[in-house]
Amino acid sequence: MKSQVKPISYLKSHAAEIVKEISESREPMLITQNGEAKLVIMDVRSYEDYEQTLALLKILALGNREIEQGHFRSACEVFSDLDKEDDR
């Protein structure tokens, strides 16, 4: 995904156009102030997708940390316990 880069003055004078463009293209826009990156503007669907991806990455990172700390059970143990539950 390639971001467009625009100065803050463009944001001020073209807000409605920017909303339409970003909503249609789903491409983020980087806003600069004095030549320095200050904001990223994106449509709501892209933001929600980003949030879901971030949440999944956090879950994976937590899982990896648990494994590194030895807080896990082998698949054989889990399936054995499930078989015991089925036998009840």
DAVEN-V128884 format. One record per run of one state. SS is the DSSP state (helix for helix, strand for strand, loop for the rest). FROM is the first residue (numbers start at 0). LEN is the number of residues. If there is no record, write none. Layout:
SS;FROM;LEN / SS;FROM;LEN
This chain:
loop;0;3 / strand;3;4 / helix;7;6 / loop;13;1 / helix;14;11 / loop;25;3 / strand;28;5 / loop;33;2 / strand;35;6 / loop;41;2 / helix;43;25 / loop;68;6 / helix;74;13 / loop;87;1
